[in-house]
Amino acid sequence: MSKDRSNGIVGIFILITVLFVIFLMFAFYTVSNLKSTSKLSAAFDDDASPIAVIEVDGVIMDPRKTIKKLLIAEKEKKFKAIIIRVNSPGGAVGPTQEIYEEIRRIDKVKPVYASFGSVAASGGYYIGAACRKIYSNAGALTGSIGVIMNFMNLTDLYKWAKVSPDVIKAGKYKDIGNAARKMTEEERMLLTEMTDNVHEQFIMDIFKVREKVIVGGLEGLRKYAQGQIFSGHGAKERGLVDELGGLYKAGRAIHKELKIKEKFGLKVIKIKRSLSFTEIIQGIEESVQDIGYKLNSNTVPLMIFNP
């Protein structure tokens, strides 16, 4: 074996060893963080706490995790109330409405409240509006009551790139939103009608829960529901939220309002997941599929509640 080849093999072996050590350090760091997080959580979350907290974070695309947490809080007898802690700019229409409906159902048997953290806009506000009372930080971004669909006309770019897309379809409107051509006025009217319809659903779902507190009634709500973003303070002035304050202030007020006998405490509902190799691979695969779906959303129009 030549000296150069031997040195090459040694170099590869060293590289593999270094990468393996880096992987072990990363794994150790991740596990340590998970343990410290769980210890910190345990310090604040007492299992005997009578109020459940369900966190809705980030863009709302899949309702299953939130609804699963809602069902856990509903069935657990020790919980006398539920707080939906919202930190979301909104998301897809269907999943948001599913969560809304489940909150309305559960609120009839167990009181459900909302607490707005840093942002509870559009679909995030929609979920909060399902609750019997909304608490919000004074500086939280909220409102943005509206519906949006985004499309792009890339005809000039395709011409520049000398690309000629071909579409084969059955159905006059099947390629509506196709980026390779300009949208027709008839298609624009069709999509506008659909977004207006969903916007009206949004408004009426808010109003049927908050009819007595919205300043100006239904006409006032229509005025506030043009996509404007308010601070928590501004939202309270318009009747879009009820009280100003953080999560713990809300929890204490709820504890007093419901005259809960048990000692005050908040318990964040978490769904335990084992970090098996198979589940990690499945998670990566789902993320890739989700990214692929979003990249191709111009051919499958996605209507969203988003600021």
CORKAHU-V843300 format. One record per pair of residues at least 12 apart in sequence whose C-alpha atoms are under 10 Angstrom apart, sorted by the first residue. I is the first residue (numbers start at 1). J is the second residue. D is the distance in Angstrom with one decimal. If there is no record, write none. Layout:
I&J&D ; I&J&D
//
This chain:
41&267&9.2 ; 41&268&8.5 ; 42&267&9.3 ; 42&268&9.9 ; 44&265&8.3 ; 44&266&7.8 ; 44&267&8.0 ; 44&268&9.2 ; 45&265&7.2 ; 45&266&6.0 ; 45&267&4.8 ; 45&268&6.6 ; 45&269&9.4 ; 46&264&9.7 ; 46&265&6.7 ; 46&266&7.1 ; 46&267&6.2 ; 46&268&9.2 ; 47&78&9.4 ; 47&265&8.8 ; 47&266&8.7 ; 47&267&6.6 ; 47&268&9.4 ; 48&78&7.4 ; 48&79&8.8 ; 48&262&8.4 ; 48&263&8.3 ; 48&264&9.2 ; 48&265&7.6 ; 48&266&8.8 ; 48&267&8.1 ; 49&78&7.8 ; 49&79&7.3 ; 49&80&9.3 ; 49&262&7.7 ; 49&263&7.2 ; 49&264&6.5 ; 49&265&4.3 ; 49&266&5.3 ; 49&267&5.6 ; 49&268&9.4 ; 50&76&9.9 ; 50&77&9.0 ; 50&78&5.7 ; 50&79&4.5 ; 50&80&5.5 ; 50&81&7.1 ; 50&82&9.0 ; 50&255&8.5 ; 50&260&7.8 ; 50&261&9.0 ; 50&262&6.5 ; 50&263&7.5 ; 50&264&6.8 ; 50&265&6.2 ; 50&266&6.8 ; 50&267&7.6 ; 51&73&8.9 ; 51&78&8.2 ; 51&79&5.2 ; 51&80&5.9 ; 51&81&5.0 ; 51&82&5.7 ; 51&83&7.3 ; 51&112&9.9 ; 51&251&7.5 ; 51&252&9.7 ; 51&254&8.7 ; 51&255&7.9 ; 51&260&9.4 ; 51&262&9.8 ; 51&264&7.8 ; 51&265&6.4 ; 51&266&5.1 ; 51&267&6.2 ; 51&268&8.7 ; 52&69&9.5 ; 52&70&9.2 ; 52&72&9.5 ; 52&73&6.3 ; 52&74&9.2 ; 52&76&9.4 ; 52&78&9.2 ; 52&79&6.0 ; 52&80&8.0 ; 52&81&6.4 ; 52&82&4.7 ; 52&83&6.1 ; 52&84&8.5 ; 52&112&9.5 ; 52&251&9.5 ; 52&265&8.7 ; 52&266&5.9 ; 52&267&4.9 ; 52&268&5.9 ; 52&269&6.5 ; 53&69&9.2 ; 53&70&9.3 ; 53&73&8.5 ; 53&79&9.8 ; 53&81&8.8 ; 53&82&5.9 ; 53&83&4.8 ; 53&84&5.9 ; 53&85&6.6 ; 53&112&9.8 ; 53&113&9.5 ; 53&114&9.4 ; 53&115&9.4 ; 53&247&9.2 ; 53&251&9.3 ; 53&266&6.5 ; 53&267&5.7 ; 53&268&4.5 ; 53&269&6.0 ; 53&270&9.3 ; 54&66&7.4 ; 54&67&9.6 ; 54&69&6.6 ; 54&70&7.2 ; 54&73&8.4 ; 54&82&7.4 ; 54&83&6.2 ; 54&84&4.9 ; 54&85&5.8 ; 54&86&8.4 ; 54&114&9.5 ; 54&115&9.9 ; 54&267&8.7 ; 54&268&6.0 ; 54&269&5.6 ; 54&270&8.0 ; 55&69&9.0 ; 55&83&8.5 ; 55&84&6.0 ; 55&85&4.7 ; 55&86&6.1 ; 55&87&7.7 ; 55&88&9.7 ; 55&115&9.5 ; 55&268&7.5 ; 55&269&7.8 ; 55&270&8.8 ; 56&84&7.0 ; 56&85&6.0 ; 56&86&4.9 ; 56&87&6.0 ; 56&88&6.7 ; 56&116&9.9 ; 56&120&9.5 ; 56&124&8.1 ; 56&127&9.1 ; 57&85&8.2 ; 57&86&6.3 ; 57&87&4.8 ; 57&88&5.2 ; 57&89&8.7 ; 57&90&9.5 ; 57&117&9.8 ; 57&119&9.5 ; 57&120&9.5 ; 57&124&8.9 ; 58&86&8.8 ; 58&87&6.4 ; 58&88&4.7 ; 58&89&6.7 ; 58&90&7.7 ; 58&91&8.5 ; 58&119&9.5 ; 58&120&9.8 ; 58&124&9.0 ; 59&87&9.0 ; 59&88&5.9 ; 59&89&6.2 ; 59&90&5.6 ; 59&91&5.0 ; 59&92&8.1 ; 59&123&8.7 ; 59&124&8.5 ; 59&305&9.7 ; 59&306&8.6 ; 60&88&7.3 ; 60&89&8.3 ; 60&90&5.9 ; 60&91&4.3 ; 60&92&6.1 ; 60&93&8.7 ; 60&94&9.6 ; 60&95&6.9 ; 60&96&6.6 ; 60&99&9.7 ; 60&123&7.5 ; 60&124&7.9 ; 60&304&9.4 ; 60&305&9.1 ; 60&306&9.6 ; 61&90&8.9 ; 61&91&5.8 ; 61&92&5.5 ; 61&93&8.5 ; 61&94&8.5 ; 61&95&6.1 ; 61&96&7.9 ; 61&290&9.6 ; 61&304&9.5 ; 62&91&9.1 ; 62&92&8.4 ; 62&94&9.0 ; 62&95&5.7 ; 62&96&8.4 ; 62&98&9.5 ; 62&99&9.6 ; 63&92&9.8 ; 63&94&8.7 ; 63&95&5.0 ; 63&96&7.0 ; 63&97&9.0 ; 63&98&6.8 ; 63&99&6.2 ; 63&100&9.8 ; 64&95&8.5 ; 64&98&9.2 ; 64&99&8.6 ; 65&99&10.0 ; 65&270&9.5 ; 65&271&8.0 ; 66&84&9.5 ; 66&95&10.0 ; 66&98&10.0 ; 66&99&7.3 ; 66&102&9.8 ; 66&269&9.7 ; 66&270&9.9 ; 66&271&9.7 ; 67&95&10.0 ; 67&98&8.4 ; 67&99&6.3 ; 67&100&9.7 ; 67&101&10.0 ; 67&102&7.1 ; 67&103&8.6 ; 68&269&9.9 ; 68&270&9.8 ; 68&271&8.4 ; 69&268&9.6 ; 69&269&6.3 ; 69&270&7.2 ; 69&271&7.3 ; 70&82&8.3 ; 70&83&9.9 ; 70&84&9.0 ; 70&99&9.0 ; 70&102&7.9 ; 70&103&7.7 ; 70&106&8.1 ; 70&112&9.7 ; 70&269&8.6 ; 71&102&8.9 ; 71&103&9.8 ; 71&106&8.4 ; 72&269&8.0 ; 72&270&9.6 ; 72&271&9.4 ; 73&106&9.5 ; 73&110&9.2 ; 73&267&9.8 ; 73&268&9.8 ; 73&269&7.5 ; 74&106&6.8 ; 74&107&9.2 ; 74&109&8.2 ; 74&110&6.8 ; 74&111&9.5 ; 74&112&9.7 ; 75&106&9.9 ; 75&110&9.6 ; 77&110&9.9 ; 78&262&9.3 ; 79&110&8.7 ; 79&111&9.9 ; 79&260&10.0 ; 79&262&10.0 ; 79&266&9.5 ; 79&267&8.9 ; 80&110&6.8 ; 80&111&7.5 ; 80&112&9.5 ; 80&254&9.8 ; 80&255&8.8 ; 80&258&8.3 ; 80&259&9.9 ; 80&260&7.4 ; 80&261&9.8 ; 80&262&9.4 ; 81&107&9.0 ; 81&109&9.8 ; 81&110&6.0 ; 81&111&5.1 ; 81&112&6.0 ; 81&113&7.8 ; 81&251&9.3 ; 81&254&8.0 ; 81&255&8.4 ; 81&258&8.5 ; 81&260&9.3 ; 81&266&9.9 ; 82&103&9.7 ; 82&106&9.5 ; 82&107&8.8 ; 82&110&7.5 ; 82&111&6.3 ; 82&112&4.7 ; 82&113&6.1 ; 82&114&8.4 ; 82&131&9.6 ; 82&251&9.4 ; 82&254&9.5 ; 82&266&9.3 ; 82&267&9.5 ; 82&268&9.8 ; 82&269&9.9 ; 83&111&8.6 ; 83&112&5.8 ; 83&113&4.7 ; 83&114&5.4 ; 83&115&6.6 ; 83&128&9.7 ; 83&131&8.7 ; 83&133&9.7 ; 83&134&9.4 ; 83&135&9.7 ; 83&247&8.5 ; 83&250&8.6 ; 83&251&7.8 ; 83&254&9.2 ; 83&266&9.0 ; 83&267&9.7 ; 83&268&9.3 ; 84&103&9.2 ; 84&112&7.3 ; 84&113&6.1 ; 84&114&4.7 ; 84&115&6.0 ; 84&116&8.3 ; 84&127&8.4 ; 84&128&7.3 ; 84&130&10.0 ; 84&131&8.2 ; 84&134&9.4 ; 84&247&9.7 ; 84&268&9.9 ; 85&113&8.7 ; 85&114&6.0 ; 85&115&4.8 ; 85&116&6.0 ; 85&117&6.9 ; 85&120&9.3 ; 85&124&9.9 ; 85&128&8.6 ; 85&135&9.5 ; 85&136&9.7 ; 85&246&9.8 ; 85&247&7.5 ; 85&268&9.5 ; 86&114&7.2 ; 86&115&6.2 ; 86&116&5.0 ; 86&117&6.0 ; 86&118&8.2 ; 86&119&7.3 ; 86&120&5.8 ; 86&121&9.2 ; 86&124&6.4 ; 86&125&8.1 ; 86&127&8.2 ; 86&128&7.3 ; 86&136&9.5 ; 87&115&8.9 ; 87&116&6.5 ; 87&117&5.5 ; 87&118&5.9 ; 87&119&5.1 ; 87&120&5.6 ; 87&121&8.6 ; 87&124&7.2 ; 87&125&9.6 ; 87&140&9.2 ; 87&141&9.5 ; 87&142&9.9 ; 88&116&9.0 ; 88&117&8.8 ; 88&118&8.3 ; 88&119&5.7 ; 88&120&5.2 ; 88&121&6.6 ; 88&122&8.5 ; 88&123&7.6 ; 88&124&5.0 ; 88&125&8.3 ; 88&127&9.8 ; 88&141&9.7 ; 88&142&9.4 ; 88&306&9.2 ; 89&118&9.5 ; 89&119&6.1 ; 89&120&5.8 ; 89&121&4.8 ; 89&122&6.3 ; 89&123&6.8 ; 89&124&5.8 ; 89&125&8.4 ; 89&141&8.7 ; 89&142&8.4 ; 89&143&9.7 ; 89&144&8.9 ; 89&305&8.2 ; 89&306&5.9 ; 89&307&6.5 ; 90&119&9.2 ; 90&120&7.4 ; 90&121&5.9 ; 90&122&5.0 ; 90&123&3.8 ; 90&124&4.7 ; 90&125&7.6 ; 90&126&8.3 ; 90&127&9.1 ; 90&144&9.1 ; 90&145&9.9 ; 90&304&7.5 ; 90&305&5.2 ; 90&306&4.7 ; 90&307&7.3 ; 91&121&9.6 ; 91&122&7.8 ; 91&123&5.7 ; 91&124&7.8 ; 91&302&9.8 ; 91&303&8.7 ; 91&304&5.4 ; 91&305&5.2 ; 91&306&5.8 ; 91&307&9.3 ; 92&123&7.6 ; 92&147&9.7 ; 92&148&10.0 ; 92&302&7.2 ; 92&303&6.3 ; 92&304&4.3 ; 92&305&6.0 ; 92&306&8.1 ; 93&122&9.9 ; 93&123&7.4 ; 93&126&9.8 ; 93&147&8.5 ; 93&148&10.0 ; 93&198&8.3 ; 93&202&9.4 ; 93&302&8.5 ; 93&303&6.3 ; 93&304&5.3 ; 93&305&6.1 ; 93&306&9.5 ; 94&303&8.9 ; 94&304&8.7 ; 94&305&9.8 ; 95&123&9.3 ; 95&304&10.0 ; 96&122&9.8 ; 96&123&6.0 ; 96&124&8.0 ; 96&125&9.8 ; 96&126&7.3 ; 96&127&6.7 ; 96&304&9.3 ; 96&305&8.3 ; 97&123&8.5 ; 97&126&7.9 ; 97&127&7.8 ; 97&130&9.7 ; 97&201&9.6 ; 97&202&8.8 ; 97&205&9.3 ; 98&127&9.3 ; 99&126&9.3 ; 99&127&6.7 ; 99&128&10.0 ; 99&130&8.8 ; 100&123&9.5 ; 100&126&7.1 ; 100&127&5.2 ; 100&128&8.1 ; 100&129&8.0 ; 100&130&5.5 ; 100&131&8.5 ; 100&205&8.8 ; 101&127&8.9 ; 101&130&7.6 ; 101&205&9.6 ; 102&127&9.8 ; 102&130&8.9 ; 103&127&8.0 ; 103&128&9.2 ; 103&129&9.6 ; 103&130&6.1 ; 103&131&6.8 ; 103&132&9.6 ; 104&127&9.7 ; 104&129&9.6 ; 104&130&5.8 ; 104&131&7.0 ; 104&132&8.7 ; 104&209&9.1 ; 105&130&9.5 ; 106&131&9.7 ; 107&130&8.7 ; 107&131&7.2 ; 107&132&7.5 ; 108&132&9.8 ; 111&131&8.1 ; 111&132&7.3 ; 111&133&9.3 ; 111&254&9.5 ; 111&258&9.1 ; 112&128&9.6 ; 112&130&8.5 ; 112&131&5.4 ; 112&132&6.2 ; 112&133&7.8 ; 112&134&9.6 ; 112&254&9.9 ; 113&128&7.8 ; 113&129&9.3 ; 113&130&8.6 ; 113&131&5.0 ; 113&132&5.7 ; 113&133&5.2 ; 113&134&6.1 ; 113&135&7.8 ; 113&250&8.7 ; 113&251&9.2 ; 113&254&8.4 ; 114&127&8.3 ; 114&128&5.3 ; 114&129&7.9 ; 114&130&8.5 ; 114&131&5.9 ; 114&132&7.9 ; 114&133&6.3 ; 114&134&4.7 ; 114&135&6.0 ; 114&136&8.0 ; 114&241&9.3 ; 114&242&9.8 ; 114&247&9.0 ; 114&250&8.6 ; 115&128&7.6 ; 115&131&9.7 ; 115&133&8.8 ; 115&134&6.0 ; 115&135&4.7 ; 115&136&5.5 ; 115&137&8.0 ; 115&241&9.6 ; 115&243&9.5 ; 115&244&9.4 ; 115&245&8.3 ; 115&246&7.1 ; 115&247&5.9 ; 115&248&9.4 ; 115&249&9.7 ; 115&250&7.1 ; 115&251&9.0 ; 116&128&7.9 ; 116&134&7.6 ; 116&135&6.3 ; 116&136&4.5 ; 116&137&6.2 ; 116&138&9.4 ; 116&139&9.8 ; 116&140&6.7 ; 116&141&8.6 ; 116&142&8.1 ; 116&232&8.2 ; 116&241&9.3 ; 116&244&9.4 ; 116&245&8.8 ; 116&246&7.6 ; 116&247&7.9 ; 117&135&9.1 ; 117&136&6.7 ; 117&137&6.1 ; 117&138&9.4 ; 117&139&8.8 ; 117&140&6.1 ; 117&141&8.6 ; 117&142&9.6 ; 117&232&9.5 ; 117&245&9.3 ; 117&246&7.1 ; 117&247&7.7 ; 118&136&8.8 ; 118&137&7.3 ; 118&138&9.5 ; 118&139&7.4 ; 118&140&4.6 ; 118&141&6.3 ; 118&142&8.6 ; 118&231&9.8 ; 118&232&9.4 ; 118&246&9.9 ; 119&136&9.4 ; 119&137&9.2 ; 119&139&8.9 ; 119&140&5.3 ; 119&141&4.5 ; 119&142&5.9 ; 119&143&9.2 ; 119&229&10.0 ; 119&231&9.1 ; 119&232&9.2 ; 120&136&8.9 ; 120&140&7.2 ; 120&141&6.1 ; 120&142&4.8 ; 120&143&7.2 ; 120&144&8.9 ; 120&229&9.8 ; 120&231&9.9 ; 120&232&9.3 ; 120&307&10.0 ; 121&140&9.2 ; 121&141&6.5 ; 121&142&4.3 ; 121&143&5.0 ; 121&144&5.4 ; 121&145&7.3 ; 121&146&9.6 ; 121&227&9.4 ; 121&228&9.6 ; 121&229&7.4 ; 121&230&8.9 ; 121&305&8.3 ; 121&306&7.1 ; 121&307&6.6 ; 122&142&7.4 ; 122&143&5.9 ; 122&144&4.8 ; 122&145&5.0 ; 122&146&6.5 ; 122&147&8.0 ; 122&202&9.3 ; 122&225&9.6 ; 122&227&7.9 ; 122&228&9.6 ; 122&229&8.9 ; 122&304&8.7 ; 122&305&5.0 ; 122&306&5.3 ; 122&307&6.2 ; 123&142&9.9 ; 123&143&9.1 ; 123&144&8.6 ; 123&145&7.9 ; 123&146&8.8 ; 123&147&9.2 ; 123&202&9.0 ; 123&304&7.9 ; 123&305&4.8 ; 123&306&6.5 ; 123&307&9.0 ; 124&142&8.1 ; 124&143&8.7 ; 124&144&9.4 ; 124&145&9.7 ; 124&305&8.2 ; 124&306&8.6 ; 125&141&9.7 ; 125&142&6.5 ; 125&143&6.2 ; 125&144&8.0 ; 125&145&7.7 ; 125&206&9.1 ; 125&240&9.0 ; 125&241&9.5 ; 125&305&9.4 ; 126&143&8.8 ; 126&144&9.8 ; 126&145&8.0 ; 126&202&7.1 ; 126&203&9.1 ; 126&205&8.0 ; 126&206&7.1 ; 126&305&8.6 ; 127&205&10.0 ; 127&206&9.3 ; 128&206&9.2 ; 128&240&9.7 ; 128&241&8.9 ; 129&202&9.8 ; 129&205&7.9 ; 129&206&5.6 ; 129&207&8.7 ; 129&208&9.5 ; 129&209&7.0 ; 129&210&7.4 ; 129&240&8.1 ; 129&241&8.4 ; 130&205&7.8 ; 130&206&7.1 ; 130&207&9.9 ; 130&208&9.2 ; 130&209&6.7 ; 130&210&8.9 ; 131&206&9.8 ; 131&209&7.8 ; 131&210&9.3 ; 132&209&7.2 ; 132&210&8.2 ; 132&242&9.6 ; 133&209&9.3 ; 133&210&8.8 ; 133&240&9.9 ; 133&241&7.5 ; 133&242&6.2 ; 133&243&8.2 ; 133&250&9.8 ; 133&254&9.7 ; 134&236&9.4 ; 134&239&9.9 ; 134&240&8.1 ; 134&241&5.1 ; 134&242&5.2 ; 134&243&6.5 ; 134&244&8.6 ; 134&245&9.9 ; 134&250&8.9 ; 135&232&8.7 ; 135&236&9.2 ; 135&241&6.3 ; 135&242&6.0 ; 135&243&4.8 ; 135&244&5.5 ; 135&245&6.1 ; 135&246&7.2 ; 135&247&7.8 ; 135&249&8.8 ; 135&250&6.2 ; 135&251&9.6 ; 135&253&9.9 ; 136&231&9.1 ; 136&232&5.6 ; 136&233&8.1 ; 136&235&8.9 ; 136&236&8.5 ; 136&240&9.9 ; 136&241&6.8 ; 136&242&7.9 ; 136&243&6.4 ; 136&244&4.9 ; 136&245&5.5 ; 136&246&6.4 ; 136&247&8.2 ; 136&250&8.6 ; 137&231&8.4 ; 137&232&5.8 ; 137&233&7.8 ; 137&243&8.6 ; 137&244&5.5 ; 137&245&4.9 ; 137&246&5.3 ; 137&247&8.4 ; 137&249&10.0 ; 137&250&10.0 ; 138&230&10.0 ; 138&231&6.4 ; 138&232&4.4 ; 138&233&4.8 ; 138&234&8.2 ; 138&235&8.9 ; 138&236&8.8 ; 138&243&9.1 ; 138&244&5.7 ; 138&245&6.8 ; 138&246&8.6 ; 139&230&8.8 ; 139&231&5.2 ; 139&232&5.4 ; 139&233&6.8 ; 139&234&9.0 ; 139&244&9.3 ; 139&245&9.7 ; 140&229&9.9 ; 140&230&8.1 ; 140&231&5.3 ; 140&232&5.0 ; 140&233&8.2 ; 140&234&9.7 ; 140&235&9.4 ; 140&244&9.7 ; 140&246&9.9 ; 141&229&6.5 ; 141&230&5.8 ; 141&231&4.9 ; 141&232&6.3 ; 141&233&9.5 ; 141&234&9.5 ; 141&235&9.0 ; 142&228&8.7 ; 142&229&5.7 ; 142&230&5.3 ; 142&231&6.0 ; 142&232&6.4 ; 142&233&9.7 ; 142&234&9.0 ; 142&235&7.1 ; 142&240&8.9 ; 142&241&9.2 ; 142&307&9.4 ; 143&224&8.0 ; 143&225&7.6 ; 143&226&9.2 ; 143&227&7.1 ; 143&228&6.3 ; 143&229&4.9 ; 143&230&5.7 ; 143&231&8.2 ; 143&232&8.8 ; 143&234&9.5 ; 143&235&7.1 ; 143&240&7.7 ; 143&241&9.6 ; 143&307&8.7 ; 144&224&8.6 ; 144&225&7.0 ; 144&226&7.2 ; 144&227&4.1 ; 144&228&4.8 ; 144&229&4.8 ; 144&230&7.7 ; 144&305&8.3 ; 144&306&7.3 ; 144&307&5.6 ; 145&199&8.0 ; 145&202&7.6 ; 145&203&7.8 ; 145&206&9.7 ; 145&221&9.5 ; 145&222&9.3 ; 145&224&7.5 ; 145&225&4.7 ; 145&226&6.2 ; 145&227&4.8 ; 145&228&7.0 ; 145&229&8.1 ; 145&305&7.6 ; 145&306&8.5 ; 145&307&8.2 ; 146&195&8.8 ; 146&196&9.0 ; 146&198&8.7 ; 146&199&5.8 ; 146&200&9.1 ; 146&202&7.7 ; 146&203&8.6 ; 146&224&9.8 ; 146&225&6.2 ; 146&226&6.0 ; 146&227&4.9 ; 146&228&8.5 ; 146&304&8.8 ; 146&305&6.4 ; 146&306&7.6 ; 146&307&8.0 ; 147&194&9.8 ; 147&195&6.1 ; 147&196&7.9 ; 147&197&9.6 ; 147&198&7.2 ; 147&199&5.8 ; 147&200&9.6 ; 147&202&8.6 ; 147&225&9.9 ; 147&226&9.2 ; 147&227&8.0 ; 147&303&7.0 ; 147&304&5.9 ; 147&305&5.1 ; 147&306&7.1 ; 147&307&8.7 ; 148&192&9.6 ; 148&195&7.1 ; 148&196&9.7 ; 148&198&9.9 ; 148&199&9.2 ; 148&227&9.5 ; 148&302&8.7 ; 148&303&6.0 ; 148&304&5.7 ; 148&305&6.6 ; 148&306&7.1 ; 148&307&8.5 ; 149&177&9.8 ; 149&191&8.5 ; 149&192&9.3 ; 149&195&7.9 ; 149&298&9.7 ; 149&301&7.1 ; 149&302&6.4 ; 149&303&5.0 ; 149&304&6.6 ; 149&305&9.1 ; 149&306&9.6 ; 150&177&8.8 ; 150&297&9.1 ; 150&298&7.9 ; 150&301&7.9 ; 150&302&7.9 ; 150&303&8.1 ; 150&304&9.2 ; 151&176&9.7 ; 151&177&6.1 ; 151&178&8.1 ; 151&179&7.1 ; 151&183&9.2 ; 151&297&8.9 ; 151&298&6.2 ; 151&299&9.3 ; 151&301&8.0 ; 151&302&9.6 ; 152&177&7.7 ; 152&178&8.1 ; 152&179&5.4 ; 152&180&8.6 ; 152&181&9.2 ; 152&182&8.8 ; 152&183&9.4 ; 152&298&7.6 ; 153&177&8.4 ; 153&178&7.7 ; 153&179&4.7 ; 153&180&6.4 ; 153&181&6.2 ; 153&182&5.9 ; 153&183&7.9 ; 153&298&10.0 ; 154&178&9.0 ; 154&179&5.3 ; 154&180&5.6 ; 154&181&7.2 ; 154&182&8.4 ; 155&178&9.9 ; 155&179&7.0 ; 155&180&5.1 ; 155&181&5.7 ; 155&182&7.5 ; 156&180&8.8 ; 156&181&9.3 ; 157&180&9.0 ; 158&179&9.4 ; 158&180&7.2 ; 158&181&9.7 ; 159&180&9.6 ; 163&180&9.5 ; 164&180&8.2 ; 165&178&10.0 ; 165&179&9.7 ; 165&180&6.7 ; 165&181&9.5 ; 166&180&8.9 ; 167&180&9.4 ; 172&187&9.8 ; 173&186&9.6 ; 173&187&7.4 ; 173&190&9.5 ; 174&299&8.9 ; 174&300&9.4 ; 175&298&9.4 ; 175&299&6.7 ; 175&300&8.6 ; 175&301&9.7 ; 176&188&9.0 ; 176&190&9.7 ; 176&191&9.0 ; 176&298&8.8 ; 176&299&7.4 ; 176&300&8.6 ; 176&301&8.1 ; 177&191&9.5 ; 177&297&9.4 ; 177&298&6.1 ; 177&299&6.3 ; 177&300&8.0 ; 177&301&6.9 ; 178&298&6.5 ; 178&299&6.0 ; 178&300&9.1 ; 178&301&9.4 ; 179&298&6.8 ; 179&299&8.0 ; 191&301&9.6 ; 191&303&9.8 ; 194&303&9.3 ; 195&303&7.6 ; 195&304&9.4 ; 198&303&9.1 ; 198&304&9.8 ; 198&305&9.7 ; 199&222&9.9 ; 199&225&8.6 ; 199&226&9.4 ; 199&305&9.2 ; 200&222&9.1 ; 200&225&9.6 ; 202&225&9.0 ; 202&305&9.3 ; 203&218&8.5 ; 203&221&7.3 ; 203&222&7.1 ; 203&224&9.8 ; 203&225&7.2 ; 204&218&8.5 ; 204&221&9.3 ; 204&222&9.6 ; 206&218&9.7 ; 206&221&8.7 ; 206&240&8.9 ; 207&221&7.6 ; 207&222&9.7 ; 207&240&9.9 ; 210&239&8.0 ; 210&240&7.8 ; 210&241&9.1 ; 210&242&9.7 ; 211&239&9.4 ; 212&239&8.9 ; 213&236&9.6 ; 213&238&8.4 ; 213&239&5.3 ; 213&240&7.8 ; 213&241&8.7 ; 213&242&8.1 ; 214&235&9.9 ; 214&236&9.2 ; 214&237&9.2 ; 214&238&6.2 ; 214&239&4.3 ; 214&240&6.3 ; 214&241&8.8 ; 214&242&9.7 ; 215&236&9.5 ; 215&237&7.8 ; 215&238&5.2 ; 215&239&5.4 ; 215&240&8.3 ; 216&238&8.2 ; 216&239&9.0 ; 217&238&10.0 ; 217&239&9.5 ; 220&238&8.3 ; 220&239&9.6 ; 221&238&8.4 ; 221&239&8.9 ; 221&240&8.6 ; 224&238&8.0 ; 224&240&8.9 ; 227&305&9.7 ; 227&306&9.1 ; 227&307&7.1 ; 228&307&8.5 ; 229&307&7.8 ; 232&244&7.0 ; 232&245&9.2 ; 233&245&10.0 ; 247&266&9.2 ; 248&264&9.9 ; 248&265&8.9 ; 248&266&8.1 ; 251&264&8.0 ; 251&265&7.8 ; 251&266&7.2 ; 252&264&7.0 ; 252&265&8.4 ; 252&266&9.3
//
